[in-house]
Amino acid sequence: MMKLSMLCCPLLLALPLLAQAIDAGPASPQQQETEGWLLLQSRNLAASPQPQTATPTERELALQRWLKKYRYEIPDFYDPDAGGKVEVKK
């Protein structure tokens, strides 16, 4: 038993060294595109020269939509059967 533990301990300690990390950089063309847009956005390089404004009516509707979410009480416990059934069409 002692020999087994002496063999297992170094192997367990070396295990993290055997794991390989993911290479840096985007993995797919879609991810490259997404990261490019996020970079433009974070550096403010693709901003419109014309400021975007909302009318008072649009602001009021957005505020009402935001306030509407507070009308529903959050339950103390989640009941997974409360939502109904999902029908699968064949």
PyMOL Python script that loads the backbone (N, CA, C, O; Angstrom):
from pymol import cmd

cmd.read_pdbstr("""\
ATOM      1  N   MET A   1       0.823  -1.188   0.000  1.00  0.00           N
ATOM      2  CA  MET A   1       0.000   0.000   0.000  1.00  0.00           C
ATOM      3  C   MET A   1       0.865   1.249   0.000  1.00  0.00           C
ATOM      4  O   MET A   1       0.522   2.249  -0.629  1.00  0.00           O
ATOM      5  N   MET A   2       1.976   1.191   0.699  1.00  0.00           N
ATOM      6  CA  MET A   2       2.874   2.329   0.787  1.00  0.00           C
ATOM      7  C   MET A   2       3.486   2.637  -0.579  1.00  0.00           C
ATOM      8  O   MET A   2       3.658   3.801  -0.941  1.00  0.00           O
ATOM      9  N   LYS A   3       3.814   1.579  -1.339  1.00  0.00           N
ATOM     10  CA  LYS A   3       4.395   1.777  -2.662  1.00  0.00           C
ATOM     11  C   LYS A   3       3.385   2.416  -3.605  1.00  0.00           C
ATOM     12  O   LYS A   3       3.737   3.248  -4.442  1.00  0.00           O
ATOM     13  N   LEU A   4       2.132   2.018  -3.459  1.00  0.00           N
ATOM     14  CA  LEU A   4       1.089   2.568  -4.309  1.00  0.00           C
ATOM     15  C   LEU A   4       0.904   4.056  -4.055  1.00  0.00           C
ATOM     16  O   LEU A   4       0.772   4.838  -4.996  1.00  0.00           O
ATOM     17  N   SER A   5       0.894   4.445  -2.795  1.00  0.00           N
ATOM     18  CA  SER A   5       0.729   5.867  -2.479  1.00  0.00           C
ATOM     19  C   SER A   5       1.955   6.665  -2.896  1.00  0.00           C
ATOM     20  O   SER A   5       1.838   7.834  -3.265  1.00  0.00           O
ATOM     21  N   MET A   6       3.128   6.047  -2.840  1.00  0.00           N
ATOM     22  CA  MET A   6       4.352   6.749  -3.278  1.00  0.00           C
ATOM     23  C   MET A   6       4.350   6.927  -4.792  1.00  0.00           C
ATOM     24  O   MET A   6       4.961   7.868  -5.300  1.00  0.00           O
ATOM     25  N   LEU A   7       3.690   6.062  -5.505  1.00  0.00           N
ATOM     26  CA  LEU A   7       3.599   6.170  -6.949  1.00  0.00           C
ATOM     27  C   LEU A   7       2.490   7.147  -7.355  1.00  0.00           C
ATOM     28  O   LEU A   7       2.641   7.907  -8.311  1.00  0.00           O
ATOM     29  N   CYS A   8       1.395   7.117  -6.630  1.00  0.00           N
ATOM     30  CA  CYS A   8       0.237   7.954  -6.985  1.00  0.00           C
ATOM     31  C   CYS A   8       0.458   9.430  -6.674  1.00  0.00           C
ATOM     32  O   CYS A   8       0.016  10.291  -7.434  1.00  0.00           O
ATOM     33  N   CYS A   9       1.122   9.730  -5.588  1.00  0.00           N
ATOM     34  CA  CYS A   9       1.308  11.132  -5.197  1.00  0.00           C
ATOM     35  C   CYS A   9       2.048  11.942  -6.266  1.00  0.00           C
ATOM     36  O   CYS A   9       1.561  13.006  -6.648  1.00  0.00           O
ATOM     37  N   PRO A  10       3.200  11.488  -6.764  1.00  0.00           N
ATOM     38  CA  PRO A  10       3.871  12.272  -7.817  1.00  0.00           C
ATOM     39  C   PRO A  10       3.030  12.383  -9.093  1.00  0.00           C
ATOM     40  O   PRO A  10       3.057  13.408  -9.774  1.00  0.00           O
ATOM     41  N   LEU A  11       2.286  11.319  -9.410  1.00  0.00           N
ATOM     42  CA  LEU A  11       1.442  11.380 -10.601  1.00  0.00           C
ATOM     43  C   LEU A  11       0.327  12.412 -10.432  1.00  0.00           C
ATOM     44  O   LEU A  11       0.022  13.162 -11.359  1.00  0.00           O
ATOM     45  N   LEU A  12      -0.268  12.444  -9.262  1.00  0.00           N
ATOM     46  CA  LEU A  12      -1.318  13.431  -9.019  1.00  0.00           C
ATOM     47  C   LEU A  12      -0.765  14.849  -9.010  1.00  0.00           C
ATOM     48  O   LEU A  12      -1.427  15.779  -9.470  1.00  0.00           O
ATOM     49  N   LEU A  13       0.438  15.017  -8.490  1.00  0.00           N
ATOM     50  CA  LEU A  13       1.052  16.343  -8.485  1.00  0.00           C
ATOM     51  C   LEU A  13       1.447  16.792  -9.897  1.00  0.00           C
ATOM     52  O   LEU A  13       1.456  17.990 -10.183  1.00  0.00           O
ATOM     53  N   ALA A  14       1.768  15.854 -10.771  1.00  0.00           N
ATOM     54  CA  ALA A  14       2.168  16.191 -12.138  1.00  0.00           C
ATOM     55  C   ALA A  14       0.984  16.348 -13.076  1.00  0.00           C
ATOM     56  O   ALA A  14       1.148  16.816 -14.202  1.00  0.00           O
ATOM     57  N   LEU A  15      -0.188  15.969 -12.638  1.00  0.00           N
ATOM     58  CA  LEU A  15      -1.371  16.029 -13.500  1.00  0.00           C
ATOM     59  C   LEU A  15      -1.653  17.420 -14.062  1.00  0.00           C
ATOM     60  O   LEU A  15      -1.952  17.523 -15.252  1.00  0.00           O
ATOM     61  N   PRO A  16      -1.575  18.499 -13.276  1.00  0.00           N
ATOM     62  CA  PRO A  16      -1.812  19.828 -13.866  1.00  0.00           C
ATOM     63  C   PRO A  16      -0.803  20.188 -14.955  1.00  0.00           C
ATOM     64  O   PRO A  16      -1.119  20.956 -15.863  1.00  0.00           O
ATOM     65  N   LEU A  17       0.391  19.648 -14.870  1.00  0.00           N
ATOM     66  CA  LEU A  17       1.397  19.942 -15.891  1.00  0.00           C
ATOM     67  C   LEU A  17       1.062  19.280 -17.222  1.00  0.00           C
ATOM     68  O   LEU A  17       1.515  19.734 -18.273  1.00  0.00           O
ATOM     69  N   LEU A  18       0.276  18.217 -17.182  1.00  0.00           N
ATOM     70  CA  LEU A  18      -0.080  17.512 -18.397  1.00  0.00           C
ATOM     71  C   LEU A  18      -1.236  18.173 -19.144  1.00  0.00           C
ATOM     72  O   LEU A  18      -1.411  17.949 -20.342  1.00  0.00           O
ATOM     73  N   ALA A  19      -2.021  18.982 -18.445  1.00  0.00           N
ATOM     74  CA  ALA A  19      -3.152  19.657 -19.094  1.00  0.00           C
ATOM     75  C   ALA A  19      -2.629  20.763 -19.988  1.00  0.00           C
ATOM     76  O   ALA A  19      -1.700  21.485 -19.627  1.00  0.00           O
ATOM     77  N   GLN A  20      -3.236  20.889 -21.164  1.00  0.00           N
ATOM     78  CA  GLN A  20      -2.809  21.928 -22.102  1.00  0.00           C
ATOM     79  C   GLN A  20      -3.850  23.025 -22.135  1.00  0.00           C
ATOM     80  O   GLN A  20      -5.052  22.761 -22.147  1.00  0.00           O
ATOM     81  N   ALA A  21      -3.378  24.248 -22.149  1.00  0.00           N
ATOM     82  CA  ALA A  21      -4.281  25.396 -22.204  1.00  0.00           C
ATOM     83  C   ALA A  21      -4.722  25.636 -23.638  1.00  0.00           C
ATOM     84  O   ALA A  21      -4.072  25.187 -24.582  1.00  0.00           O
ATOM     85  N   ILE A  22      -5.824  26.344 -23.793  1.00  0.00           N
ATOM     86  CA  ILE A  22      -6.308  26.715 -25.120  1.00  0.00           C
ATOM     87  C   ILE A  22      -5.393  27.799 -25.676  1.00  0.00           C
ATOM     88  O   ILE A  22      -4.987  28.710 -24.954  1.00  0.00           O
ATOM     89  N   ASP A  23      -5.076  27.696 -26.945  1.00  0.00           N
ATOM     90  CA  ASP A  23      -4.214  28.692 -27.567  1.00  0.00           C
ATOM     91  C   ASP A  23      -4.879  30.063 -27.515  1.00  0.00           C
ATOM     92  O   ASP A  23      -6.103  30.183 -27.565  1.00  0.00           O
ATOM     93  N   ALA A  24      -4.049  31.081 -27.413  1.00  0.00           N
ATOM     94  CA  ALA A  24      -4.562  32.440 -27.381  1.00  0.00           C
ATOM     95  C   ALA A  24      -5.121  32.825 -28.746  1.00  0.00           C
ATOM     96  O   ALA A  24      -4.654  32.346 -29.780  1.00  0.00           O
ATOM     97  N   GLY A  25      -6.111  33.683 -28.736  1.00  0.00           N
ATOM     98  CA  GLY A  25      -6.677  34.169 -29.983  1.00  0.00           C
ATOM     99  C   GLY A  25      -7.976  33.479 -30.334  1.00  0.00           C
ATOM    100  O   GLY A  25      -8.335  32.461 -29.743  1.00  0.00           O
ATOM    101  N   PRO A  26      -8.688  34.054 -31.319  1.00  0.00           N
ATOM    102  CA  PRO A  26      -9.979  33.494 -31.720  1.00  0.00           C
ATOM    103  C   PRO A  26      -9.843  32.112 -32.335  1.00  0.00           C
ATOM    104  O   PRO A  26      -8.877  31.819 -33.040  1.00  0.00           O
ATOM    105  N   ALA A  27     -10.821  31.277 -32.056  1.00  0.00           N
ATOM    106  CA  ALA A  27     -10.789  29.904 -32.534  1.00  0.00           C
ATOM    107  C   ALA A  27     -11.490  29.739 -33.881  1.00  0.00           C
ATOM    108  O   ALA A  27     -11.220  28.774 -34.596  1.00  0.00           O
ATOM    109  N   SER A  28     -12.386  30.661 -34.239  1.00  0.00           N
ATOM    110  CA  SER A  28     -13.140  30.520 -35.477  1.00  0.00           C
ATOM    111  C   SER A  28     -13.286  31.886 -36.138  1.00  0.00           C
ATOM    112  O   SER A  28     -13.097  32.916 -35.492  1.00  0.00           O
ATOM    113  N   PRO A  29     -13.622  31.892 -37.426  1.00  0.00           N
ATOM    114  CA  PRO A  29     -13.841  33.186 -38.094  1.00  0.00           C
ATOM    115  C   PRO A  29     -14.968  34.001 -37.448  1.00  0.00           C
ATOM    116  O   PRO A  29     -14.894  35.228 -37.388  1.00  0.00           O
ATOM    117  N   GLN A  30     -16.005  33.316 -36.969  1.00  0.00           N
ATOM    118  CA  GLN A  30     -17.100  34.025 -36.312  1.00  0.00           C
ATOM    119  C   GLN A  30     -16.624  34.700 -35.028  1.00  0.00           C
ATOM    120  O   GLN A  30     -17.021  35.821 -34.712  1.00  0.00           O
ATOM    121  N   GLN A  31     -15.769  33.994 -34.298  1.00  0.00           N
ATOM    122  CA  GLN A  31     -15.249  34.578 -33.060  1.00  0.00           C
ATOM    123  C   GLN A  31     -14.328  35.752 -33.375  1.00  0.00           C
ATOM    124  O   GLN A  31     -14.316  36.742 -32.643  1.00  0.00           O
ATOM    125  N   GLN A  32     -13.561  35.652 -34.451  1.00  0.00           N
ATOM    126  CA  GLN A  32     -12.707  36.770 -34.862  1.00  0.00           C
ATOM    127  C   GLN A  32     -13.555  37.999 -35.186  1.00  0.00           C
ATOM    128  O   GLN A  32     -13.225  39.114 -34.783  1.00  0.00           O
ATOM    129  N   GLU A  33     -14.643  37.783 -35.913  1.00  0.00           N
ATOM    130  CA  GLU A  33     -15.547  38.879 -36.270  1.00  0.00           C
ATOM    131  C   GLU A  33     -16.140  39.517 -35.024  1.00  0.00           C
ATOM    132  O   GLU A  33     -16.189  40.742 -34.909  1.00  0.00           O
ATOM    133  N   THR A  34     -16.591  38.684 -34.089  1.00  0.00           N
ATOM    134  CA  THR A  34     -17.190  39.195 -32.854  1.00  0.00           C
ATOM    135  C   THR A  34     -16.175  39.981 -32.043  1.00  0.00           C
ATOM    136  O   THR A  34     -16.478  41.069 -31.553  1.00  0.00           O
ATOM    137  N   GLU A  35     -14.984  39.444 -31.900  1.00  0.00           N
ATOM    138  CA  GLU A  35     -13.956  40.144 -31.128  1.00  0.00           C
ATOM    139  C   GLU A  35     -13.553  41.448 -31.794  1.00  0.00           C
ATOM    140  O   GLU A  35     -13.234  42.422 -31.113  1.00  0.00           O
ATOM    141  N   GLY A  36     -13.566  41.473 -33.132  1.00  0.00           N
ATOM    142  CA  GLY A  36     -13.268  42.714 -33.845  1.00  0.00           C
ATOM    143  C   GLY A  36     -14.308  43.792 -33.558  1.00  0.00           C
ATOM    144  O   GLY A  36     -13.956  44.946 -33.315  1.00  0.00           O
ATOM    145  N   TRP A  37     -15.589  43.418 -33.586  1.00  0.00           N
ATOM    146  CA  TRP A  37     -16.645  44.385 -33.291  1.00  0.00           C
ATOM    147  C   TRP A  37     -16.573  44.852 -31.845  1.00  0.00           C
ATOM    148  O   TRP A  37     -16.773  46.034 -31.567  1.00  0.00           O
ATOM    149  N   LEU A  38     -16.291  43.935 -30.919  1.00  0.00           N
ATOM    150  CA  LEU A  38     -16.175  44.332 -29.513  1.00  0.00           C
ATOM    151  C   LEU A  38     -15.003  45.282 -29.294  1.00  0.00           C
ATOM    152  O   LEU A  38     -15.080  46.193 -28.470  1.00  0.00           O
ATOM    153  N   LEU A  39     -13.939  45.070 -30.022  1.00  0.00           N
ATOM    154  CA  LEU A  39     -12.781  45.958 -29.920  1.00  0.00           C
ATOM    155  C   LEU A  39     -13.128  47.348 -30.444  1.00  0.00           C
ATOM    156  O   LEU A  39     -12.784  48.353 -29.821  1.00  0.00           O
ATOM    157  N   LEU A  40     -13.813  47.408 -31.593  1.00  0.00           N
ATOM    158  CA  LEU A  40     -14.242  48.701 -32.123  1.00  0.00           C
ATOM    159  C   LEU A  40     -15.151  49.423 -31.141  1.00  0.00           C
ATOM    160  O   LEU A  40     -15.028  50.630 -30.935  1.00  0.00           O
ATOM    161  N   GLN A  41     -16.058  48.677 -30.543  1.00  0.00           N
ATOM    162  CA  GLN A  41     -17.000  49.279 -29.607  1.00  0.00           C
ATOM    163  C   GLN A  41     -16.292  49.800 -28.363  1.00  0.00           C
ATOM    164  O   GLN A  41     -16.577  50.906 -27.902  1.00  0.00           O
ATOM    165  N   SER A  42     -15.379  49.016 -27.821  1.00  0.00           N
ATOM    166  CA  SER A  42     -14.710  49.426 -26.587  1.00  0.00           C
ATOM    167  C   SER A  42     -13.776  50.612 -26.798  1.00  0.00           C
ATOM    168  O   SER A  42     -13.541  51.390 -25.873  1.00  0.00           O
ATOM    169  N   ARG A  43     -13.245  50.753 -28.005  1.00  0.00           N
ATOM    170  CA  ARG A  43     -12.342  51.873 -28.298  1.00  0.00           C
ATOM    171  C   ARG A  43     -13.070  53.056 -28.924  1.00  0.00           C
ATOM    172  O   ARG A  43     -12.450  54.073 -29.235  1.00  0.00           O
ATOM    173  N   ASN A  44     -14.381  52.930 -29.112  1.00  0.00           N
ATOM    174  CA  ASN A  44     -15.209  53.988 -29.681  1.00  0.00           C
ATOM    175  C   ASN A  44     -14.710  54.410 -31.071  1.00  0.00           C
ATOM    176  O   ASN A  44     -14.665  55.598 -31.391  1.00  0.00           O
ATOM    177  N   LEU A  45     -14.339  53.421 -31.885  1.00  0.00           N
ATOM    178  CA  LEU A  45     -13.811  53.700 -33.213  1.00  0.00           C
ATOM    179  C   LEU A  45     -14.872  53.649 -34.304  1.00  0.00           C
ATOM    180  O   LEU A  45     -14.609  54.082 -35.426  1.00  0.00           O
ATOM    181  N   ALA A  46     -16.053  53.138 -34.012  1.00  0.00           N
ATOM    182  CA  ALA A  46     -17.091  53.012 -35.032  1.00  0.00           C
ATOM    183  C   ALA A  46     -18.350  53.767 -34.627  1.00  0.00           C
ATOM    184  O   ALA A  46     -19.459  53.377 -34.993  1.00  0.00           O
ATOM    185  N   ALA A  47     -18.179  54.842 -33.875  1.00  0.00           N
ATOM    186  CA  ALA A  47     -19.335  55.607 -33.424  1.00  0.00           C
ATOM    187  C   ALA A  47     -19.898  56.428 -34.579  1.00  0.00           C
ATOM    188  O   ALA A  47     -19.159  56.876 -35.456  1.00  0.00           O
ATOM    189  N   SER A  48     -21.191  56.616 -34.567  1.00  0.00           N
ATOM    190  CA  SER A  48     -21.850  57.424 -35.584  1.00  0.00           C
ATOM    191  C   SER A  48     -21.515  58.890 -35.357  1.00  0.00           C
ATOM    192  O   SER A  48     -21.450  59.333 -34.210  1.00  0.00           O
ATOM    193  N   PRO A  49     -21.300  59.657 -36.429  1.00  0.00           N
ATOM    194  CA  PRO A  49     -21.034  61.096 -36.248  1.00  0.00           C
ATOM    195  C   PRO A  49     -22.295  61.859 -35.827  1.00  0.00           C
ATOM    196  O   PRO A  49     -22.208  62.981 -35.329  1.00  0.00           O
ATOM    197  N   GLN A  50     -23.453  61.252 -36.027  1.00  0.00           N
ATOM    198  CA  GLN A  50     -24.697  61.901 -35.644  1.00  0.00           C
ATOM    199  C   GLN A  50     -25.182  61.313 -34.325  1.00  0.00           C
ATOM    200  O   GLN A  50     -25.385  60.102 -34.230  1.00  0.00           O
ATOM    201  N   PRO A  51     -25.371  62.145 -33.310  1.00  0.00           N
ATOM    202  CA  PRO A  51     -25.841  61.612 -32.028  1.00  0.00           C
ATOM    203  C   PRO A  51     -27.237  61.000 -32.158  1.00  0.00           C
ATOM    204  O   PRO A  51     -28.099  61.538 -32.854  1.00  0.00           O
ATOM    205  N   GLN A  52     -27.442  59.900 -31.498  1.00  0.00           N
ATOM    206  CA  GLN A  52     -28.716  59.201 -31.535  1.00  0.00           C
ATOM    207  C   GLN A  52     -29.536  59.656 -30.327  1.00  0.00           C
ATOM    208  O   GLN A  52     -29.126  59.475 -29.181  1.00  0.00           O
ATOM    209  N   THR A  53     -30.680  60.241 -30.596  1.00  0.00           N
ATOM    210  CA  THR A  53     -31.529  60.713 -29.509  1.00  0.00           C
ATOM    211  C   THR A  53     -32.888  60.028 -29.598  1.00  0.00           C
ATOM    212  O   THR A  53     -33.314  59.587 -30.666  1.00  0.00           O
ATOM    213  N   ALA A  54     -33.546  59.950 -28.469  1.00  0.00           N
ATOM    214  CA  ALA A  54     -34.888  59.376 -28.401  1.00  0.00           C
ATOM    215  C   ALA A  54     -35.874  60.501 -28.123  1.00  0.00           C
ATOM    216  O   ALA A  54     -35.574  61.452 -27.401  1.00  0.00           O
ATOM    217  N   THR A  55     -37.038  60.373 -28.704  1.00  0.00           N
ATOM    218  CA  THR A  55     -38.079  61.370 -28.458  1.00  0.00           C
ATOM    219  C   THR A  55     -38.629  61.169 -27.041  1.00  0.00           C
ATOM    220  O   THR A  55     -38.456  60.098 -26.458  1.00  0.00           O
ATOM    221  N   PRO A  56     -39.279  62.177 -26.495  1.00  0.00           N
ATOM    222  CA  PRO A  56     -39.884  62.001 -25.163  1.00  0.00           C
ATOM    223  C   PRO A  56     -40.867  60.830 -25.113  1.00  0.00           C
ATOM    224  O   PRO A  56     -40.961  60.148 -24.093  1.00  0.00           O
ATOM    225  N   THR A  57     -41.595  60.594 -26.197  1.00  0.00           N
ATOM    226  CA  THR A  57     -42.531  59.473 -26.228  1.00  0.00           C
ATOM    227  C   THR A  57     -41.789  58.144 -26.160  1.00  0.00           C
ATOM    228  O   THR A  57     -42.201  57.235 -25.439  1.00  0.00           O
ATOM    229  N   GLU A  58     -40.698  58.031 -26.908  1.00  0.00           N
ATOM    230  CA  GLU A  58     -39.896  56.796 -26.880  1.00  0.00           C
ATOM    231  C   GLU A  58     -39.296  56.560 -25.505  1.00  0.00           C
ATOM    232  O   GLU A  58     -39.270  55.429 -25.020  1.00  0.00           O
ATOM    233  N   ARG A  59     -38.815  57.625 -24.876  1.00  0.00           N
ATOM    234  CA  ARG A  59     -38.255  57.480 -23.529  1.00  0.00           C
ATOM    235  C   ARG A  59     -39.328  57.049 -22.533  1.00  0.00           C
ATOM    236  O   ARG A  59     -39.071  56.218 -21.662  1.00  0.00           O
ATOM    237  N   GLU A  60     -40.527  57.613 -22.659  1.00  0.00           N
ATOM    238  CA  GLU A  60     -41.615  57.256 -21.758  1.00  0.00           C
ATOM    239  C   GLU A  60     -42.023  55.794 -21.941  1.00  0.00           C
ATOM    240  O   GLU A  60     -42.252  55.086 -20.960  1.00  0.00           O
ATOM    241  N   LEU A  61     -42.116  55.337 -23.201  1.00  0.00           N
ATOM    242  CA  LEU A  61     -42.472  53.944 -23.455  1.00  0.00           C
ATOM    243  C   LEU A  61     -41.405  52.992 -22.927  1.00  0.00           C
ATOM    244  O   LEU A  61     -41.730  51.935 -22.384  1.00  0.00           O
ATOM    245  N   ALA A  62     -40.144  53.356 -23.081  1.00  0.00           N
ATOM    246  CA  ALA A  62     -39.056  52.513 -22.561  1.00  0.00           C
ATOM    247  C   ALA A  62     -39.117  52.449 -21.033  1.00  0.00           C
ATOM    248  O   ALA A  62     -38.908  51.388 -20.445  1.00  0.00           O
ATOM    249  N   LEU A  63     -39.402  53.572 -20.403  1.00  0.00           N
ATOM    250  CA  LEU A  63     -39.512  53.594 -18.944  1.00  0.00           C
ATOM    251  C   LEU A  63     -40.688  52.741 -18.471  1.00  0.00           C
ATOM    252  O   LEU A  63     -40.566  52.005 -17.492  1.00  0.00           O
ATOM    253  N   GLN A  64     -41.828  52.837 -19.164  1.00  0.00           N
ATOM    254  CA  GLN A  64     -42.984  52.031 -18.790  1.00  0.00           C
ATOM    255  C   GLN A  64     -42.705  50.536 -18.956  1.00  0.00           C
ATOM    256  O   GLN A  64     -43.120  49.727 -18.127  1.00  0.00           O
ATOM    257  N   ARG A  65     -42.004  50.177 -20.025  1.00  0.00           N
ATOM    258  CA  ARG A  65     -41.644  48.766 -20.245  1.00  0.00           C
ATOM    259  C   ARG A  65     -40.716  48.282 -19.134  1.00  0.00           C
ATOM    260  O   ARG A  65     -40.840  47.149 -18.667  1.00  0.00           O
ATOM    261  N   TRP A  66     -39.788  49.141 -18.712  1.00  0.00           N
ATOM    262  CA  TRP A  66     -38.854  48.780 -17.641  1.00  0.00           C
ATOM    263  C   TRP A  66     -39.600  48.629 -16.311  1.00  0.00           C
ATOM    264  O   TRP A  66     -39.336  47.697 -15.550  1.00  0.00           O
ATOM    265  N   LEU A  67     -40.529  49.547 -16.035  1.00  0.00           N
ATOM    266  CA  LEU A  67     -41.281  49.482 -14.777  1.00  0.00           C
ATOM    267  C   LEU A  67     -42.252  48.307 -14.741  1.00  0.00           C
ATOM    268  O   LEU A  67     -42.584  47.818 -13.662  1.00  0.00           O
ATOM    269  N   LYS A  68     -42.710  47.848 -15.900  1.00  0.00           N
ATOM    270  CA  LYS A  68     -43.679  46.758 -15.971  1.00  0.00           C
ATOM    271  C   LYS A  68     -43.137  45.466 -15.370  1.00  0.00           C
ATOM    272  O   LYS A  68     -43.898  44.647 -14.856  1.00  0.00           O
ATOM    273  N   LYS A  69     -41.814  45.286 -15.436  1.00  0.00           N
ATOM    274  CA  LYS A  69     -41.248  44.045 -14.911  1.00  0.00           C
ATOM    275  C   LYS A  69     -41.357  43.944 -13.389  1.00  0.00           C
ATOM    276  O   LYS A  69     -41.216  42.854 -12.835  1.00  0.00           O
ATOM    277  N   TYR A  70     -41.604  45.053 -12.712  1.00  0.00           N
ATOM    278  CA  TYR A  70     -41.722  45.025 -11.254  1.00  0.00           C
ATOM    279  C   TYR A  70     -43.134  44.699 -10.789  1.00  0.00           C
ATOM    280  O   TYR A  70     -43.375  44.618  -9.585  1.00  0.00           O
ATOM    281  N   ARG A  71     -44.070  44.510 -11.710  1.00  0.00           N
ATOM    282  CA  ARG A  71     -45.446  44.177 -11.327  1.00  0.00           C
ATOM    283  C   ARG A  71     -45.589  42.727 -10.893  1.00  0.00           C
ATOM    284  O   ARG A  71     -46.551  42.385 -10.206  1.00  0.00           O
ATOM    285  N   TYR A  72     -44.667  41.884 -11.272  1.00  0.00           N
ATOM    286  CA  TYR A  72     -44.769  40.454 -10.990  1.00  0.00           C
ATOM    287  C   TYR A  72     -43.895  40.102  -9.794  1.00  0.00           C
ATOM    288  O   TYR A  72     -42.706  40.417  -9.751  1.00  0.00           O
ATOM    289  N   GLU A  73     -44.514  39.448  -8.835  1.00  0.00           N
ATOM    290  CA  GLU A  73     -43.794  39.069  -7.621  1.00  0.00           C
ATOM    291  C   GLU A  73     -42.875  37.884  -7.902  1.00  0.00           C
ATOM    292  O   GLU A  73     -43.262  36.935  -8.584  1.00  0.00           O
ATOM    293  N   ILE A  74     -41.684  37.947  -7.384  1.00  0.00           N
ATOM    294  CA  ILE A  74     -40.741  36.843  -7.526  1.00  0.00           C
ATOM    295  C   ILE A  74     -41.085  35.802  -6.460  1.00  0.00           C
ATOM    296  O   ILE A  74     -41.113  36.131  -5.274  1.00  0.00           O
ATOM    297  N   PRO A  75     -41.346  34.555  -6.854  1.00  0.00           N
ATOM    298  CA  PRO A  75     -41.724  33.539  -5.865  1.00  0.00           C
ATOM    299  C   PRO A  75     -40.549  33.160  -4.968  1.00  0.00           C
ATOM    300  O   PRO A  75     -39.386  33.275  -5.356  1.00  0.00           O
ATOM    301  N   ASP A  76     -40.881  32.703  -3.758  1.00  0.00           N
ATOM    302  CA  ASP A  76     -39.835  32.278  -2.828  1.00  0.00           C
ATOM    303  C   ASP A  76     -39.129  31.024  -3.331  1.00  0.00           C
ATOM    304  O   ASP A  76     -37.920  30.872  -3.155  1.00  0.00           O
ATOM    305  N   PHE A  77     -39.886  30.129  -3.956  1.00  0.00           N
ATOM    306  CA  PHE A  77     -39.329  28.892  -4.468  1.00  0.00           C
ATOM    307  C   PHE A  77     -39.752  28.709  -5.909  1.00  0.00           C
ATOM    308  O   PHE A  77     -40.845  29.124  -6.295  1.00  0.00           O
ATOM    309  N   TYR A  78     -38.915  28.103  -6.692  1.00  0.00           N
ATOM    310  CA  TYR A  78     -39.215  27.841  -8.095  1.00  0.00           C
ATOM    311  C   TYR A  78     -39.926  26.502  -8.207  1.00  0.00           C
ATOM    312  O   TYR A  78     -39.421  25.483  -7.737  1.00  0.00           O
ATOM    313  N   ASP A  79     -41.087  26.506  -8.823  1.00  0.00           N
ATOM    314  CA  ASP A  79     -41.848  25.290  -9.044  1.00  0.00           C
ATOM    315  C   ASP A  79     -41.711  24.904 -10.509  1.00  0.00           C
ATOM    316  O   ASP A  79     -42.291  25.578 -11.361  1.00  0.00           O
ATOM    317  N   PRO A  80     -40.975  23.859 -10.838  1.00  0.00           N
ATOM    318  CA  PRO A  80     -40.748  23.520 -12.243  1.00  0.00           C
ATOM    319  C   PRO A  80     -42.006  23.071 -12.973  1.00  0.00           C
ATOM    320  O   PRO A  80     -42.044  23.115 -14.203  1.00  0.00           O
ATOM    321  N   ASP A  81     -43.041  22.638 -12.247  1.00  0.00           N
ATOM    322  CA  ASP A  81     -44.270  22.183 -12.891  1.00  0.00           C
ATOM    323  C   ASP A  81     -45.271  23.316 -13.099  1.00  0.00           C
ATOM    324  O   ASP A  81     -46.326  23.093 -13.694  1.00  0.00           O
ATOM    325  N   ALA A  82     -44.972  24.513 -12.631  1.00  0.00           N
ATOM    326  CA  ALA A  82     -45.915  25.617 -12.721  1.00  0.00           C
ATOM    327  C   ALA A  82     -46.039  26.171 -14.135  1.00  0.00           C
ATOM    328  O   ALA A  82     -47.019  26.851 -14.439  1.00  0.00           O
ATOM    329  N   GLY A  83     -45.083  25.901 -14.995  1.00  0.00           N
ATOM    330  CA  GLY A  83     -45.087  26.495 -16.332  1.00  0.00           C
ATOM    331  C   GLY A  83     -45.928  25.785 -17.347  1.00  0.00           C
ATOM    332  O   GLY A  83     -46.131  26.320 -18.438  1.00  0.00           O
ATOM    333  N   GLY A  84     -46.424  24.625 -17.057  1.00  0.00           N
ATOM    334  CA  GLY A  84     -47.222  23.881 -18.028  1.00  0.00           C
ATOM    335  C   GLY A  84     -46.427  22.784 -18.679  1.00  0.00           C
ATOM    336  O   GLY A  84     -45.364  22.388 -18.200  1.00  0.00           O
ATOM    337  N   LYS A  85     -46.959  22.297 -19.781  1.00  0.00           N
ATOM    338  CA  LYS A  85     -46.350  21.166 -20.479  1.00  0.00           C
ATOM    339  C   LYS A  85     -45.838  21.594 -21.853  1.00  0.00           C
ATOM    340  O   LYS A  85     -46.375  22.523 -22.458  1.00  0.00           O
ATOM    341  N   VAL A  86     -44.836  20.939 -22.327  1.00  0.00           N
ATOM    342  CA  VAL A  86     -44.314  21.163 -23.666  1.00  0.00           C
ATOM    343  C   VAL A  86     -44.778  20.029 -24.553  1.00  0.00           C
ATOM    344  O   VAL A  86     -44.531  18.857 -24.267  1.00  0.00           O
ATOM    345  N   GLU A  87     -45.449  20.383 -25.628  1.00  0.00           N
ATOM    346  CA  GLU A  87     -45.937  19.357 -26.547  1.00  0.00           C
ATOM    347  C   GLU A  87     -44.946  19.206 -27.684  1.00  0.00           C
ATOM    348  O   GLU A  87     -44.470  20.183 -28.262  1.00  0.00           O
ATOM    349  N   VAL A  88     -44.653  17.955 -27.987  1.00  0.00           N
ATOM    350  CA  VAL A  88     -43.729  17.660 -29.076  1.00  0.00           C
ATOM    351  C   VAL A  88     -44.529  17.136 -30.256  1.00  0.00           C
ATOM    352  O   VAL A  88     -45.250  16.144 -30.148  1.00  0.00           O
ATOM    353  N   LYS A  89     -44.387  17.831 -31.399  1.00  0.00           N
ATOM    354  CA  LYS A  89     -45.094  17.395 -32.611  1.00  0.00           C
ATOM    355  C   LYS A  89     -44.248  16.369 -33.350  1.00  0.00           C
ATOM    356  O   LYS A  89     -43.038  16.540 -33.503  1.00  0.00           O
ATOM    357  N   LYS A  90     -44.882  15.325 -33.796  1.00  0.00           N
ATOM    358  CA  LYS A  90     -44.144  14.279 -34.524  1.00  0.00           C
ATOM    359  C   LYS A  90     -44.490  14.311 -35.974  1.00  0.00           C
ATOM    360  O   LYS A  90     -43.972  13.508 -36.750  1.00  0.00           O
TER     361      LYS A  90
END
""", "prot")
cmd.dss("prot")
cmd.show_as("cartoon", "prot")
cmd.util.cbc("prot")
cmd.orient("prot")
